[in-house]
Amino acid sequence: MPWSTRELAELAGTTVNTIRHYHRLGLLDEPERRYNGYKQYGVRDLVRLLRARRLAELGVPLSRIGQVGAGDESTPDALRKLDAELAASIERLQRARTDIAVILRENAPADAPAGFASVASRMSEADSSIIHIYTQLYDEEALADLRRMVEVDADAGAVGEAIDALPENADDATRQRLAERLAPALAQNLVEYPWLADPAGHLSKSERVTQQTFIEAAVELYNPAQLDVLGRAGVLAQEQLRPERGKAPDDAF
């Protein structure tokens, strides 16, 4: 007994549109037609459709079903490649679930930078934005260090809020006070994470791209007064470290 397109779709647990799509891709041959012009499918069509559906369930892309279903000597390699792709997808999904759990637990913004949900509440809007950009510029080891910097800096929240609220016409004295408050934390970070002074080994992009991107992002995200405070704090941090770096080994005892 021949089946119509709708009946074939119901038997295979799919849709009429899917069958039509398979026809366009060449996964199903065009069947004979009845006297009234309607298509009529047989057992071979049903089996071919079910085989294609099975490969699709395994994750085989429609464009590769013909090749994999042919069962030639390339099929094992195609399946191994597919298995590796599925493993990578599972890993991505597991990371996404872990991230979602942290976001919910910490009541963090859903769009917090990847891996920073637990500390997102301690970062200003500008700092969060710059971290988003950092995730594309630095490797995982550097990003892990950046997370630790935020976690251990108890005063960062207050200083960060003050810098975030700083108007672009802030007076010189205010800028200097904020720079002096920020400098010790910067100096400590330079001691604990020496790569900050020479990050080349932790870049995922070229030094030129990283520098250009950082400069453009900083100018866009921070106003002139905030940039001035960050610059002054960096200079002060270096000055605080200079005496320590100039000590002879015996001076440390």
C-alpha positions, 0 to 999 in steps of 0.5 A, spaced: 500 500 500 503 506 497 503 512 502 502 519 501 507 524 503 503 526 510 502 518 511 510 517 510 511 523 515 507 520 520 510 513 520 517 516 520 515 521 526 517 527 522 514 533 518 512 534 511 516 539 510 522 535 512 521 530 507 520 536 502 527 538 504 530 531 504 528 531 497 531 538 495 538 535 498 537 529 494 537 524 501 530 522 498 529 520 491 522 523 488 517 517 488 512 515 483 506 519 482 498 516 482 494 518 477 491 524 480 498 527 481 499 525 488 506 522 490 506 515 492 511 512 497 513 505 498 517 501 503 524 503 500 522 510 501 520 509 508 527 505 510 531 510 506 527 516 510 528 512 517 536 511 516 537 518 514 533 520 520 537 516 524 544 519 522 541 526 523 539 523 530 546 521 531 548 529 529 551 527 522 550 534 518 544 533 513 550 535 508 554 529 510 548 524 511 549 521 504 557 520 505 556 517 512 550 513 510 554 510 504 558 505 509 564 506 505 571 506 508 571 513 509 565 512 514 569 510 520 573 517 520 567 521 519 564 518 525 570 519 529 570 526 527 563 527 529 564 524 535 570 529 537 565 535 535 559 532 539 564 531 545 566 539 544 559 541 544 558 537 550 564 540 554 561 547 552 554 545 554 557 543 561 561 550 561 554 553 560 551 550 565 556 551 570 556 558 569 549 559 569 549 556 576 554 561 578 550 567 575 544 564 579 547 563 586 551 570 585 545 573 583 550 576 577 548 579 571 547 574 565 551 577 561 557 578 566 564 576 563 565 569 562 568 566 568 567 572 572 560 571 575 562 570 582 566 577 582 561 581 577 558 585 583 564 588 585 566 591 578 563 597 575 560 597 568 566 600 565 570 595 568 566 589 566 566 592 559 573 592 559 574 585 562 569 582 556 574 585 552 580 582 556 577 575 555 578 576 547 586 578 548 589 574 554 589 567 555 586 563 561 592 563 566 592 571 565 584 571 566 584 567 572 589 572 575 585 577 573 579 574 577 584 573 583 585 580 583 578 582 584 577 577 589 582 579 594 582 586 593 577 588 599 578 596 598 577 595 590 569 596 591 570 603 594 575 605 590 572 603 584 565 606 585 569 612 587 573 612 580 566 610 576 563 616 579 568 621 578 566 627 573 571 629 567 572 635 570 574 633 577 579 637 580 586 635 581 586 634 588 581 629 588 584 625 582 591 625 586 587 622 592 584 617 588 590 615 585 594 614 591 588 610 594 589 605 588 596 605 587 598 600 593 593 595 590 596 596 583 603 595 586 601 589 590 598 586 583 605 587 580 609 584 585 604 578 585 603 577 578 609 580 574 607 578 567 602 585 568 609 589 566 610 584 560 604 581 558 606 578 551 607 571 554 599 571 555 596 574 549 591 571 545 592 576 539 598 580 537 601 585 541 599 591 536 592 588 536 592 588 543 595 595 544 590 598 539 584 595 542 586 596 549 587 604 548 581 605 544 577 601 549 580 605 555 578 612 551 571 610 550 569 607 556 573 612 561 572 619 561 579 623 561 579 624 569 578 617 570 584 615 565 588 620 569 587 617 575 589 610 572 595 613 569 597 617 576 596 610 580 600 606 575 606 611 576 605 611 583 605 604 583 611 603 580 615 608 584 612 604 590 616 598 587 622 602 585 625 602 592 624 594 593 627 592 587 633 596 588 635 593 594 641 588 595 639 581 597 642 582 604 638 588 605 632 583 605 634 580 612 
